[in-house]
Amino acid sequence: MIRAERVGIVARDDLSSMAERIVKCIEGCVEVVADPTTAYKLEMRGVAISDMDVDMVICVGGDGTILRTLRSMDEPIPLLGIGMGALGFLAALTPEEALKRICEVLDGFEVEKRSRLDIIVDRERVATAMNEIVFLTLRPAKMLHFKIFIDGEEFERLRADGVVFSTPTGSTAYSMSAGGPIVDPEMNCTIIVPLAPFKLSARPAVVAGSRKVKFGLIEPDKDAMLVIDGETNRSIKQGDEVEIVKSDRSALFVKAGDGFFSRIRNKLMTI
């Protein structure tokens, strides 16, 4: 168990009032710092997320806020998400639970590691994904023609709107919406889900996380857009050497609230 003595707080722009309530709950127990945007609204001293020397980062917002916070960390820091979005799986506590239990969590918490994916283009790492890496057609109503290799062996050639390469954590995000399986986040694997494939035999696949996956375009006049976790993007053209591999930098999440399968039941089975 880890006891927090110094805590960072990050909040979505419109959630400063909730962040203020959290700070009031914990400021007598631990030292608190905030990212510059949140700090300005709370009239505190701001510290960039990449410069935070803390035992835990509390993130108030939806999955998008949590993903952006993770991207801003130079080194993994345990993150506790307080879910303020419509639907998300990265936050461990609801606002109500957080206000009741936050001091208990800070007094002793466990951490779980979540695997991420590195995207390497022409031998240069361009980004790390917590949820997924997606290749999409740049021209609506025009399919991509691409091939996928696993450890150097050709796995599939497809005409499709694109393809999703997902982490187990991201299996409940875009991958699931595209027909992929729900995967226990403790699994060491990569999920491959074609988007609207023009091939009856094309199906989602799950491969070991140790595998090196490659993606390549076949037709020279149809570029693809690369999208990481719904935000970072760049174009990919024929001839680009694109690799997807398990990152050596896992994300760290504070264990709190319901477990993964309870969240599945509560958030998905009632929709």
N, C-alpha and C positions, 0 to 999 in steps of 0.2 A: 504493500500500500504506500502511496505517495501523499505527503501532506503539502499543500500549497502554502507558500509564504508570500509569494509575489505573483500577481495576476494581471494579465492584460485584458482589456475589453474592446471589442469592435462591434459596431452596430450599423445597420442599414440607415441611410440618411434620415428616413422618416420615423425612426424608432428610438430617438434619443430619450424620450420619456421613460420607455421600458429600461433602457440602459441605466438611466439615473436611479431607477428603483432598485436595480441589481446592485449598483455601486453602494447605495445606502445600506443594503443588507449586509454587504461584505467588508466595507471599509474599516470597520472596527476589528476585523479578524485578520486581514491581510493588507499588504501594500498594493495599491491599484494604480495602473497606468492605462492610458487609452491611446488608440491611434489618433493622428492629428485631427481628422474630421470629427470623430466622436468627442475628442477632448475639447474642441472648440465649443461644441454645443453644451458640454457639461462644465465648461469653465475650469478645465484641468490642463496640466502640462501634457502636450502630445509627444508620442514616441512612435516612429515608424515601426510597422509590424516586423520588418526585417531586422530592426535594432532592439527588439524587446528581449530582455533577459528575465524571463518569467517561467514559473512552473506550469502555468496553464493559460490558455487564451479562451476567454468566454466570447462566443460569437452570437450576436442577437440578430436574427434575420432568417431568410429562407435558405434553400440549398445553394442558390447563386451567391449569396453573401459568404457562405462557408467555403465554397470553391475558390472565390477570389481571395479570401484570407489565407487559405492553404498555399495558393500560388505566390503570395507575398512573403512567405517564410523562407529564409535562407537555409535554416536547419529545422527539422521537424520539431514542433512543440505540441504537447497534448492539447487537443481542442475540445471544448464542450459547447455544443450547439444548442441554442434555445430557439425552437422553431416558431417563426412568425409568418411563414409562408402558407399558401393554400394547401400544398401537399408536398411532403419531402421526407426523405429517409436518413439524412445525414445528421439531423438534430436529435439529441438524446432526450431533451426535456421540453415540455410545454412551458409557456410563461407561468402558469399557475404552479406547476411542479417546481420550477426554478426558484420562485419566491419562497416556497416552503422548505426546500431541501438544499439550497445552494451552500449554506454553511456546513452542513453535514458532508456534502461532497468534497468541499475544500479540505475538510479535516482528515480525509483519507480516501484516495481514489485509485482505481486500477486503470491501466491503459491497454487498448487493443490496437494492434498494427493492421493497417489496411494497405494492400498492394496497389501500386500505381503503374501506369504504362508510360514509357518514354517513346517519343516519336523522333526518328532520326532521318533526316533528308540529306542525301549526298554526304553521308558520314558526319553530319553535324546535328547534335541534339537541338531541336527547335522548341520543344515544350514537353511538359509532363502532365498526364491526364489522371484525374481522380476517378472520373466516371467513364468517359469514352473518347475515342478518336473516331471521327466520322469523315468519310469521303463522299461528297455529293456532286451531282452534275451542276455545272455552271449555267446550263441552258435548260430551263424548264421544258418538260415534254420531250427531251432528248436524253436517251440512256447513255450511261458510261459503258465502255467495253474494257474490262480489266481482268487481271489475273492475280491470284494469291498463291504465294509459296510458303511452306512451313518447313523450316530447317533445310532450305534449298530444294525441297521436293514440291513440284507443282501440285497444289491442292484443288484449285478451282479456276475456271474461266467463266466469266459471267457478263451478261448484258443486264444492267439494272440501274435504278436511280442512284445507287450508291451502296455503301457497306458500313456497318458499325463494328468497331473493335472495342469491346467493353471489358472493364475490370469486373470482378464479382460484386463490388460495391455498386457499380453502375448498372448492374443487371436489372434493377428496378426503375431505371430511367429510360432513355431513348431506346435501348436494347429491348426492354420489355414491350414498349409501345409498338415496336417493329416485329413482334412475334418471338422474341428470344426468351429463354428460360429464366426463371428466378433462381439465383445461385447464392448459396450460403457465402457471406463475405469472408469467411475464414478459409475458403478454398483457394488453392494456388493455381489459377487458370486464366485463360483469355477466352472471351466469348466472341464469336464471329457471326454477325447477323446481316445477310443481304437485304437491301431495301428494294422492294417491288421487283424481284428478279424475273426475267423473261426466260424461265427454265423450270420445268415441273420438278426436277430432282434437287433443286437448290433448297437447302435447309440450313437453319442455324447450326453451328458447331461449337463445341467446347474443347479447347486444347490445353495441354499443360502449360503452366506459366513459364517454364524453362525454355519453351520453344521460341525460336526466332521467326517472326512472321514478316513477310515482305509483300508489298502491294505495288502493282505496276499497271499503267495505262497501256492499252494496245493500240488505240487509234490516235494518230497525231493531232487531229483537229478538234479533239474533245477534251479540254482541260477539266480538272476536278478541283473542287474547293475542299480544303482540309479544315475541319472545325474541331477544336479541342474543348471539351466540357461546355459546349454551347456558346463559346465566346471567341477565343483566339482562332484566327483563320488565315490562310494563305492559299494561293493557287498551286496546283500540282500539274505538271505537264508530262507528256510521254518522254521517257528517258531519265526522269528523276528516279534516283534510287531511294526508295522509301522503306524503312524498317520500323517495326513495332516490337518492342522488347519490354520485359518486366523491369521497372525502375529499381535501382539499388537504394532509393530514398522512399521508404514507406511513409504513409501518413499515420499520425497518432491520434486516436480518439479516446476521450474519457468515457469509461463505462458508467452509465447512469440511466435510470428510467427503464422502460420496457426493453426486452431483448429483441433481436431481429425478427423472429417469427411472430412475436406478439404485435410488432409494428405492421408486419404483412397483414395479419388478420384484422387489425383495427383500421388500417388505412386503405387497404385494397379490397378486402372482401365485402366491405359495406358500401362501396361506390355503386 
